[in-house]
C-alpha cells in the first residue's frame, strides 16, 4: 500500500497566522540616530556551479518563475526552494508583477556601483515597472549598521530616487535585517539573499518562494507598517 504523501510546508500558514494575530510593535530608535546607517558586508569565496541540465541560468529561472506565475493566477499554493539562479528568479518575478513590488533588504548597492548584467539589470527592470504604473518600494537598513554600509545605503537611496524608484532606510526597532520580495501581494520570496551582486554570484544563500496567501498578507502588513514608520 503506497504511503501517504506528506503535506508540504504546513508550518507556513501557522507562522503567518501567528504574525497576523501578534502584530509587531515599532519602537522609536534608542540612540536618536537618523535614517542614515549601514554595515560592511563580508565577501566569501563560495562560487555556484552552472546548472547540470546545460540550460542557461536565465532559462532555468524563467521556466521556474513562469510556473510560479501560472500557479498564482490559478490561486494555487506552492513553495519552492532557491539556492542557485537567484538573480534570474528575481528578474522573472519582476517581469510578472502587475500591481506592486515590495523589496526588503539589509544592504543596498548604489546603481552606479552595481555590476552590468546583474544588479544593474534589476534596477533597470524596476525602473521600467515604475514607468508602467507598478508600485515599487524598497526598504533597507538605516539605523543599526556601520558607517560604510550607512554611506552605501544612503547613496543608493539617492540614486534610486533619480530613477523614480522609491526607497527608504529604516531605523525602527534596531537593525533592518529582513530580506524578502513581495509580488502583487500574492507571491513572496524570502530568505538570506540581500539584493546585491555578492548574493547573486559569490555567497552561498538560500531563499524560499511561496504563494501561501496568509504568508503574503502577513509580510505585506509588516512591510507597509515598517515603511510608514520610518522617515522619508
LINWO-V509031 format. One record per residue. RES is the residue in one small letter. PHI is phi in degrees with one decimal (999 if undefined). PSI is psi in whole degrees, 0 to 359 (* if undefined). BURIAL is 1 if it has 9 or more other C-alpha atoms within 8 Angstrom, else 0. Layout:
res=RES phi=PHI psi=PSI burial=BURIAL
res=RES phi=PHI psi=PSI burial=BURIAL
//
This chain:
res=x phi=999 psi=124 burial=0
res=x phi=-64.0 psi=143 burial=0
res=x phi=-72.3 psi=151 burial=0
res=x phi=-68.1 psi=141 burial=0
res=x phi=-71.9 psi=132 burial=0
res=x phi=-72.6 psi=137 burial=0
res=x phi=-65.9 psi=143 burial=0
res=x phi=-92.2 psi=122 burial=0
res=x phi=52.5 psi=49 burial=0
res=x phi=-63.4 psi=341 burial=0
res=x phi=-72.9 psi=337 burial=0
res=x phi=-61.0 psi=309 burial=1
res=x phi=-59.1 psi=322 burial=1
res=x phi=-63.7 psi=316 burial=0
res=x phi=-64.1 psi=318 burial=1
res=x phi=-69.0 psi=322 burial=1
res=x phi=-63.1 psi=322 burial=1
res=x phi=-61.9 psi=318 burial=0
res=x phi=-62.6 psi=319 burial=1
res=x phi=-69.4 psi=325 burial=0
res=x phi=-77.6 psi=342 burial=0
res=x phi=-128.4 psi=74 burial=0
res=x phi=-60.4 psi=146 burial=0
res=x phi=-72.7 psi=136 burial=0
res=x phi=-97.4 psi=126 burial=0
res=x phi=-97.2 psi=124 burial=0
res=x phi=-101.4 psi=151 burial=0
res=x phi=-67.7 psi=155 burial=0
res=x phi=-61.0 psi=137 burial=1
res=x phi=-72.4 psi=325 burial=0
res=x phi=-91.9 psi=354 burial=0
res=x phi=74.2 psi=19 burial=0
res=x phi=-68.3 psi=152 burial=1
res=x phi=-80.8 psi=183 burial=0
res=x phi=-77.9 psi=22 burial=1
res=x phi=-120.0 psi=91 burial=1
res=x phi=-148.6 psi=160 burial=1
res=x phi=-171.7 psi=166 burial=1
res=x phi=-140.2 psi=143 burial=1
res=x phi=-73.5 psi=133 burial=1
res=x phi=-87.4 psi=151 burial=0
res=x phi=-95.2 psi=137 burial=0
res=x phi=-85.4 psi=142 burial=0
res=x phi=-121.4 psi=156 burial=0
res=x phi=-93.4 psi=4 burial=0
res=x phi=-66.7 psi=132 burial=0
res=x phi=-122.8 psi=142 burial=0
res=x phi=-82.6 psi=142 burial=0
res=x phi=-82.7 psi=152 burial=0
res=x phi=-66.5 psi=156 burial=0
res=x phi=-60.0 psi=140 burial=0
res=x phi=-70.1 psi=341 burial=0
res=x phi=-72.9 psi=349 burial=0
res=x phi=87.9 psi=351 burial=0
res=x phi=-78.8 psi=152 burial=0
res=x phi=-70.2 psi=156 burial=0
res=x phi=-57.8 psi=323 burial=1
res=x phi=-62.0 psi=315 burial=1
res=x phi=-69.0 psi=323 burial=0
res=x phi=-65.3 psi=312 burial=1
res=x phi=-61.8 psi=320 burial=1
res=x phi=-65.8 psi=319 burial=1
res=x phi=-62.2 psi=317 burial=0
res=x phi=-64.6 psi=317 burial=1
res=x phi=-75.3 psi=327 burial=1
res=x phi=-60.1 psi=320 burial=1
res=x phi=-63.9 psi=318 burial=0
res=x phi=-63.7 psi=318 burial=1
res=x phi=-63.4 psi=318 burial=1
res=x phi=-63.6 psi=321 burial=0
res=x phi=-65.0 psi=318 burial=1
res=x phi=-61.8 psi=318 burial=1
res=x phi=-64.5 psi=329 burial=0
res=x phi=-80.6 psi=350 burial=0
res=x phi=77.3 psi=20 burial=0
res=x phi=-92.4 psi=152 burial=0
res=x phi=-86.5 psi=142 burial=1
res=x phi=-149.7 psi=161 burial=1
res=x phi=-145.8 psi=138 burial=1
res=x phi=-145.6 psi=132 burial=0
res=x phi=-89.4 psi=133 burial=0
res=x phi=-119.3 psi=119 burial=1
res=x phi=-117.3 psi=334 burial=1
res=x phi=-126.6 psi=168 burial=0
res=x phi=59.1 psi=31 burial=1
res=x phi=-63.2 psi=320 burial=1
res=x phi=-58.7 psi=313 burial=1
res=x phi=-62.5 psi=321 burial=1
res=x phi=-63.6 psi=315 burial=1
res=x phi=-64.8 psi=317 burial=1
res=x phi=-58.8 psi=317 burial=1
res=x phi=-73.4 psi=327 burial=1
res=x phi=-63.1 psi=318 burial=1
res=x phi=-59.9 psi=319 burial=1
res=x phi=-63.0 psi=329 burial=0
res=x phi=-81.3 psi=345 burial=0
res=x phi=-64.8 psi=136 burial=1
res=x phi=-117.6 psi=334 burial=0
res=x phi=-123.9 psi=314 burial=1
res=x phi=-152.6 psi=151 burial=1
res=x phi=-136.2 psi=114 burial=1
res=x phi=-110.6 psi=125 burial=1
res=x phi=-122.3 psi=123 burial=1
res=x phi=-113.9 psi=127 burial=1
res=x phi=-147.4 psi=162 burial=1
res=x phi=-83.7 psi=309 burial=1
res=x phi=-112.9 psi=150 burial=1
res=x phi=-125.6 psi=122 burial=1
res=x phi=-85.7 psi=129 burial=1
res=x phi=-59.0 psi=141 burial=1
res=x phi=-53.3 psi=325 burial=1
res=x phi=-67.5 psi=342 burial=0
res=x phi=-108.6 psi=0 burial=0
res=x phi=-77.7 psi=152 burial=1
res=x phi=-76.7 psi=141 burial=0
res=x phi=-64.2 psi=140 burial=0
res=x phi=81.0 psi=1 burial=0
res=x phi=-128.4 psi=245 burial=1
res=x phi=-61.4 psi=326 burial=1
res=x phi=-59.2 psi=322 burial=1
res=x phi=-65.7 psi=323 burial=1
res=x phi=-65.7 psi=317 burial=1
res=x phi=-60.1 psi=318 burial=1
res=x phi=-65.7 psi=321 burial=0
res=x phi=-63.9 psi=321 burial=1
res=x phi=-66.1 psi=322 burial=1
res=x phi=-62.0 psi=319 burial=1
res=x phi=-64.3 psi=319 burial=0
res=x phi=-62.9 psi=320 burial=1
res=x phi=-60.7 psi=318 burial=1
res=x phi=-62.2 psi=331 burial=0
res=x phi=-91.7 psi=9 burial=0
res=x phi=91.8 psi=7 burial=0
res=x phi=-78.3 psi=135 burial=1
res=x phi=-77.3 psi=115 burial=1
res=x phi=-116.1 psi=124 burial=1
res=x phi=-132.6 psi=135 burial=1
res=x phi=-124.0 psi=134 burial=1
res=x phi=-127.4 psi=124 burial=1
res=x phi=-131.3 psi=175 burial=1
res=x phi=-70.5 psi=142 burial=1
res=x phi=-141.6 psi=6 burial=1
res=x phi=-141.5 psi=352 burial=1
res=x phi=-124.5 psi=15 burial=1
res=x phi=-113.1 psi=175 burial=1
res=x phi=-81.7 psi=170 burial=1
res=x phi=-59.4 psi=318 burial=1
res=x phi=-59.1 psi=319 burial=1
res=x phi=-75.9 psi=326 burial=1
res=x phi=-58.3 psi=315 burial=1
res=x phi=-64.6 psi=318 burial=1
res=x phi=-64.0 psi=314 burial=1
res=x phi=-64.8 psi=320 burial=1
res=x phi=-66.1 psi=319 burial=1
res=x phi=-64.1 psi=318 burial=1
res=x phi=-62.3 psi=317 burial=1
res=x phi=-58.5 psi=316 burial=1
res=x phi=-65.7 psi=314 burial=0
res=x phi=-67.2 psi=324 burial=1
res=x phi=-67.4 psi=326 burial=1
res=x phi=-63.5 psi=328 burial=1
res=x phi=-71.5 psi=343 burial=0
res=x phi=-98.0 psi=9 burial=0
res=x phi=66.3 psi=25 burial=0
res=x phi=-104.2 psi=121 burial=1
res=x phi=-80.3 psi=128 burial=1
res=x phi=-136.8 psi=144 burial=1
res=x phi=-130.1 psi=153 burial=1
res=x phi=-112.7 psi=118 burial=1
res=x phi=-88.9 psi=130 burial=1
res=x phi=-115.1 psi=17 burial=1
res=x phi=-88.1 psi=131 burial=1
res=x phi=56.9 psi=51 burial=1
res=x phi=78.4 psi=204 burial=0
res=x phi=-70.4 psi=132 burial=1
res=x phi=-86.2 psi=100 burial=1
res=x phi=-116.1 psi=3 burial=0
res=x phi=-74.9 psi=137 burial=0
res=x phi=-126.3 psi=110 burial=1
res=x phi=-160.1 psi=161 burial=1
res=x phi=-130.4 psi=131 burial=1
res=x phi=-115.0 psi=125 burial=1
res=x phi=-108.0 psi=117 burial=1
res=x phi=57.1 psi=21 burial=1
res=x phi=67.8 psi=15 burial=1
res=x phi=-124.0 psi=323 burial=1
res=x phi=-113.7 psi=138 burial=1
res=x phi=-128.0 psi=129 burial=1
res=x phi=-112.5 psi=114 burial=1
res=x phi=-137.9 psi=146 burial=1
res=x phi=166.4 psi=217 burial=1
res=x phi=-95.2 psi=348 burial=0
res=x phi=-68.5 psi=126 burial=1
res=x phi=-79.9 psi=164 burial=1
res=x phi=-87.7 psi=80 burial=1
res=x phi=-148.3 psi=158 burial=1
res=x phi=-65.4 psi=326 burial=1
res=x phi=-60.6 psi=317 burial=0
res=x phi=-64.7 psi=328 burial=1
res=x phi=-76.2 psi=326 burial=1
res=x phi=-122.9 psi=337 burial=0
res=x phi=-118.0 psi=313 burial=1
res=x phi=-75.3 psi=157 burial=1
res=x phi=-92.5 psi=118 burial=1
res=x phi=-133.4 psi=158 burial=1
res=x phi=-135.2 psi=140 burial=1
res=x phi=-140.8 psi=160 burial=1
res=x phi=-123.2 psi=131 burial=1
res=x phi=-103.2 psi=131 burial=1
res=x phi=-140.6 psi=150 burial=1
res=x phi=-111.0 psi=18 burial=1
res=x phi=-59.7 psi=123 burial=1
res=x phi=-61.8 psi=313 burial=0
res=x phi=-63.7 psi=321 burial=1
res=x phi=-64.8 psi=315 burial=1
res=x phi=-62.6 psi=319 burial=1
res=x phi=-67.1 psi=319 burial=1
res=x phi=-65.3 psi=314 burial=1
res=x phi=-69.9 psi=326 burial=1
res=x phi=-62.4 psi=318 burial=1
res=x phi=-62.7 psi=316 burial=0
res=x phi=-63.8 psi=316 burial=1
res=x phi=-62.0 psi=309 burial=1
res=x phi=-64.3 psi=323 burial=0
res=x phi=-61.7 psi=315 burial=0
res=x phi=-71.0 psi=323 burial=1
res=x phi=-59.0 psi=314 burial=1
res=x phi=-73.3 psi=341 burial=0
res=x phi=-89.1 psi=347 burial=0
res=x phi=-103.7 psi=166 burial=1
res=x phi=-72.9 psi=168 burial=0
res=x phi=-73.9 psi=* burial=0
//
